[in-house]
Amino acid sequence: MQTTTLHNPLNNSISIITLLFLAALSGSIQAEESLGDIALLDTADKWQVNRLLEPTTHQRKKETQGQIMIYDGLRDTTVNNALDTNFDRIENMMFTRVIVTDESGQPELDVAGNEITEDDGC
């Protein structure tokens, strides 16, 4: 018995776009994450903050269908703001490498000068 596999170029495009996006997320954040100064963020971080704090109608619809968005490398102040203002969407959010900030909102640094991130043990 011979099995035929159909090749869907759309799946490859989505995979490539996903890989490029994840590569862009690997950079660190160098500016405050709020809607007031979002212009200072790089493109990947702007996209995440916009998606988190001001989702489009389409994004909200996808969330109601069960889509979960993983946000990577955001500051704890941004995450806390999102959780406080978007309580109805919490089940559709996951956060990784959350940057710990001090009282002034700047990233806390370890002895080597690296940003400290929260680690939940996952």
GROMACS elastic network, one bead per residue, 0.5 to 0.9 nm:
[ bonds ]
;  ai    aj funct       b0    kb
    7    10     6  0.89781   500
    7    11     6  0.84777   500
    7    12     6  0.89820   500
    8    11     6  0.56605   500
    8    12     6  0.71190   500
    9    12     6  0.51732   500
    9    13     6  0.63267   500
    9    14     6  0.87541   500
   10    13     6  0.50284   500
   10    14     6  0.61913   500
   10    15     6  0.85948   500
   11    14     6  0.51539   500
   11    15     6  0.61936   500
   11    16     6  0.86760   500
   12    15     6  0.50462   500
   12    16     6  0.61600   500
   12    17     6  0.85894   500
   13    16     6  0.51420   500
   13    17     6  0.61202   500
   13    18     6  0.84976   500
   14    17     6  0.51257   500
   14    18     6  0.60542   500
   14    19     6  0.86224   500
   15    18     6  0.50726   500
   15    19     6  0.62085   500
   15    20     6  0.86596   500
   16    19     6  0.51228   500
   16    20     6  0.61870   500
   16    21     6  0.85677   500
   17    20     6  0.51136   500
   17    21     6  0.60965   500
   17    22     6  0.86119   500
   18    21     6  0.50972   500
   18    22     6  0.61787   500
   18    23     6  0.85988   500
   19    22     6  0.51378   500
   19    23     6  0.61537   500
   19    24     6  0.86410   500
   20    23     6  0.50713   500
   20    24     6  0.62446   500
   20    25     6  0.87188   500
   21    24     6  0.50695   500
   21    25     6  0.63139   500
   21    26     6  0.89756   500
   21    44     6  0.72925   500
   22    25     6  0.50003   500
   22    26     6  0.66264   500
   22    44     6  0.89280   500
   23    26     6  0.53930   500
   23    27     6  0.79145   500
   24    27     6  0.62599   500
   24    43     6  0.84241   500
   24    44     6  0.61099   500
   24    45     6  0.88671   500
   25    28     6  0.77040   500
   25    44     6  0.59876   500
   25    45     6  0.73125   500
   25    72     6  0.68426   500
   25    73     6  0.75051   500
   26    72     6  0.83625   500
   26    73     6  0.80431   500
   27    42     6  0.89477   500
   27    44     6  0.88010   500
   27    73     6  0.84496   500
   28    45     6  0.89893   500
   28    73     6  0.69735   500
   28    74     6  0.89199   500
   28   115     6  0.87910   500
   29    32     6  0.80992   500
   29    33     6  0.85500   500
   29    41     6  0.70053   500
   29    42     6  0.76809   500
   29    45     6  0.72838   500
   29    73     6  0.72059   500
   29    74     6  0.73734   500
   29    75     6  0.82134   500
   29    99     6  0.88560   500
   30    40     6  0.80763   500
   30    41     6  0.70271   500
   30    42     6  0.84565   500
   30   107     6  0.89585   500
   31    37     6  0.80775   500
   31    38     6  0.81663   500
   31    40     6  0.59496   500
   31    41     6  0.58972   500
   31    42     6  0.88596   500
   31   106     6  0.84893   500
   32    37     6  0.67955   500
   32    38     6  0.74657   500
   32    40     6  0.77013   500
   32    41     6  0.77048   500
   32    75     6  0.80738   500
   32    78     6  0.86963   500
   32   105     6  0.73807   500
   32   106     6  0.76282   500
   33    36     6  0.82212   500
   33    37     6  0.69054   500
   33    38     6  0.60343   500
   33    40     6  0.84957   500
   33    41     6  0.73308   500
   33    45     6  0.83200   500
   33    46     6  0.83292   500
   33    49     6  0.71601   500
   33    74     6  0.76633   500
   33    75     6  0.70756   500
   33    77     6  0.79549   500
   33    78     6  0.60729   500
   34    37     6  0.57564   500
   34    38     6  0.57072   500
   34    49     6  0.77059   500
   34    77     6  0.88928   500
   34    78     6  0.68764   500
   35    38     6  0.50551   500
   35    39     6  0.83024   500
   35    49     6  0.79367   500
   35    50     6  0.79768   500
   35    53     6  0.83357   500
   36    39     6  0.80264   500
   37    40     6  0.58786   500
   37    41     6  0.78446   500
   38    41     6  0.55102   500
   38    42     6  0.86681   500
   38    45     6  0.85850   500
   38    46     6  0.62552   500
   38    49     6  0.80321   500
   38    50     6  0.87271   500
   39    42     6  0.78958   500
   39    46     6  0.75983   500
   40    46     6  0.86012   500
   41    44     6  0.80249   500
   41    45     6  0.58498   500
   41    46     6  0.57427   500
   42    45     6  0.54827   500
   42    46     6  0.61700   500
   42    47     6  0.86956   500
   43    46     6  0.51255   500
   43    47     6  0.61753   500
   43    48     6  0.87288   500
   44    47     6  0.51703   500
   44    48     6  0.63728   500
   44    49     6  0.88121   500
   45    48     6  0.50805   500
   45    49     6  0.61603   500
   45    50     6  0.84722   500
   45    72     6  0.87565   500
   45    73     6  0.83751   500
   45    74     6  0.77177   500
   46    49     6  0.52123   500
   46    50     6  0.59559   500
   46    51     6  0.83553   500
   47    50     6  0.52382   500
   47    51     6  0.60031   500
   47    52     6  0.84573   500
   48    51     6  0.50787   500
   48    52     6  0.59649   500
   48    53     6  0.85342   500
   48    71     6  0.65015   500
   48    72     6  0.82023   500
   48    74     6  0.83620   500
   49    53     6  0.59028   500
   49    54     6  0.78046   500
   49    71     6  0.86636   500
   49    74     6  0.81618   500
   49    78     6  0.79269   500
   50    53     6  0.53670   500
   50    54     6  0.51433   500
   50    55     6  0.64879   500
   50    56     6  0.89189   500
   51    54     6  0.56221   500
   51    56     6  0.74275   500
   51    59     6  0.77685   500
   51    69     6  0.89617   500
   52    55     6  0.61917   500
   52    69     6  0.87142   500
   52    71     6  0.81256   500
   52    79     6  0.86741   500
   52    82     6  0.66904   500
   52    86     6  0.86871   500
   52    93     6  0.83091   500
   53    78     6  0.88455   500
   53    81     6  0.84705   500
   53    82     6  0.60883   500
   53    85     6  0.81954   500
   53    86     6  0.77113   500
   55    58     6  0.79442   500
   55    59     6  0.57161   500
   55    60     6  0.62736   500
   56    59     6  0.50894   500
   56    60     6  0.62573   500
   56    61     6  0.85833   500
   57    60     6  0.51250   500
   57    61     6  0.61576   500
   57    62     6  0.87076   500
   58    61     6  0.50284   500
   58    62     6  0.62785   500
   58    63     6  0.86907   500
   59    62     6  0.50953   500
   59    63     6  0.62745   500
   59    64     6  0.87732   500
   59    67     6  0.87841   500
   60    63     6  0.50081   500
   60    64     6  0.63103   500
   60    65     6  0.87116   500
   60    89     6  0.86636   500
   61    64     6  0.51355   500
   61    65     6  0.64292   500
   61    66     6  0.89351   500
   61    67     6  0.88994   500
   62    65     6  0.50087   500
   62    66     6  0.65705   500
   62    67     6  0.55207   500
   62    68     6  0.85723   500
   63    66     6  0.50324   500
   63    68     6  0.65419   500
   63    69     6  0.83531   500
   63    89     6  0.77246   500
   63    91     6  0.89406   500
   63    92     6  0.61516   500
   64    67     6  0.72102   500
   64    89     6  0.87950   500
   64    92     6  0.85048   500
   66    91     6  0.88054   500
   66    92     6  0.70365   500
   67    92     6  0.63692   500
   67    93     6  0.89753   500
   68    91     6  0.75596   500
   68    93     6  0.56934   500
   68    94     6  0.71149   500
   69    92     6  0.61253   500
   69    93     6  0.52419   500
   69    94     6  0.61623   500
   69    95     6  0.85057   500
   70    92     6  0.85492   500
   70    93     6  0.61363   500
   70    95     6  0.57125   500
   70    96     6  0.72188   500
   71    74     6  0.70276   500
   71    93     6  0.73478   500
   71    94     6  0.60694   500
   71    96     6  0.62846   500
   71    97     6  0.86826   500
   71    98     6  0.87478   500
   72    94     6  0.84706   500
   72    95     6  0.58604   500
   72    97     6  0.58212   500
   72    98     6  0.69036   500
   73    95     6  0.78759   500
   73    96     6  0.63217   500
   73    98     6  0.51113   500
   73    99     6  0.61790   500
   73   117     6  0.81189   500
   74    77     6  0.83303   500
   74    78     6  0.65953   500
   74    79     6  0.68644   500
   74    95     6  0.79056   500
   74    96     6  0.80638   500
   74    97     6  0.72900   500
   74    98     6  0.52515   500
   74    99     6  0.59772   500
   75    78     6  0.53930   500
   75    79     6  0.64562   500
   75    80     6  0.87501   500
   75    97     6  0.87741   500
   75    98     6  0.55371   500
   75   100     6  0.62712   500
   75   101     6  0.68051   500
   75   105     6  0.84597   500
   75   106     6  0.88212   500
   75   107     6  0.76120   500
   75   117     6  0.87108   500
   76    80     6  0.60001   500
   76    81     6  0.84433   500
   76    98     6  0.57888   500
   76    99     6  0.57012   500
   76   100     6  0.55853   500
   76   101     6  0.65115   500
   76   105     6  0.88345   500
   76   117     6  0.89454   500
   76   118     6  0.86374   500
   77    80     6  0.51783   500
   77    81     6  0.60920   500
   77    82     6  0.86152   500
   77    99     6  0.87583   500
   77   100     6  0.82604   500
   77   101     6  0.73249   500
   77   105     6  0.71491   500
   78    81     6  0.50749   500
   78    82     6  0.61763   500
   78    83     6  0.86413   500
   79    82     6  0.51274   500
   79    83     6  0.61865   500
   79    84     6  0.86034   500
   79    95     6  0.78669   500
   79    98     6  0.78721   500
   80    83     6  0.50898   500
   80    84     6  0.60790   500
   80    85     6  0.85621   500
   81    84     6  0.51657   500
   81    85     6  0.60685   500
   81    86     6  0.82488   500
   82    85     6  0.52671   500
   82    86     6  0.55491   500
   82    87     6  0.78005   500
   82    90     6  0.85316   500
   83    86     6  0.54093   500
   83    87     6  0.55308   500
   83    88     6  0.88167   500
   83    89     6  0.81469   500
   83    90     6  0.64453   500
   84    87     6  0.59437   500
   85    88     6  0.86256   500
   86    89     6  0.55211   500
   86    90     6  0.67725   500
   87    90     6  0.54513   500
   87    91     6  0.86324   500
   88    91     6  0.77075   500
   88    92     6  0.89764   500
   89    92     6  0.55433   500
   89    93     6  0.69483   500
   90    93     6  0.53286   500
   90    94     6  0.81866   500
   91    94     6  0.80426   500
   95    98     6  0.65905   500
   96   117     6  0.87278   500
   96   118     6  0.80246   500
   96   119     6  0.81436   500
   96   120     6  0.88247   500
   97   116     6  0.88056   500
   97   117     6  0.53274   500
   97   118     6  0.60212   500
   97   119     6  0.69591   500
   98   116     6  0.84364   500
   98   117     6  0.51958   500
   98   118     6  0.53638   500
   98   119     6  0.80034   500
   99   107     6  0.64326   500
   99   108     6  0.78392   500
   99   115     6  0.67157   500
   99   116     6  0.59357   500
   99   118     6  0.64182   500
  100   105     6  0.87793   500
  100   106     6  0.83403   500
  100   107     6  0.57718   500
  100   108     6  0.58296   500
  100   109     6  0.86091   500
  100   115     6  0.75405   500
  100   116     6  0.56781   500
  100   117     6  0.54498   500
  100   118     6  0.64662   500
  101   104     6  0.75735   500
  101   105     6  0.51946   500
  101   106     6  0.51121   500
  101   108     6  0.50774   500
  101   109     6  0.87470   500
  101   115     6  0.88341   500
  101   116     6  0.81875   500
  101   117     6  0.89993   500
  102   105     6  0.52950   500
  102   106     6  0.56016   500
  102   107     6  0.62722   500
  102   108     6  0.57859   500
  103   106     6  0.75333   500
  104   107     6  0.88723   500
  105   108     6  0.88067   500
  107   115     6  0.59939   500
  107   116     6  0.71897   500
  107   117     6  0.89480   500
  108   113     6  0.87823   500
  108   114     6  0.82114   500
  108   115     6  0.57798   500
  108   116     6  0.57373   500
  108   117     6  0.85883   500
  109   112     6  0.75449   500
  109   113     6  0.51433   500
  109   114     6  0.51522   500
  109   116     6  0.55033   500
  110   113     6  0.52664   500
  110   114     6  0.54645   500
  110   115     6  0.64419   500
  110   116     6  0.61413   500
  111   114     6  0.74959   500
  113   116     6  0.89626   500
  119   122     6  0.75763   500
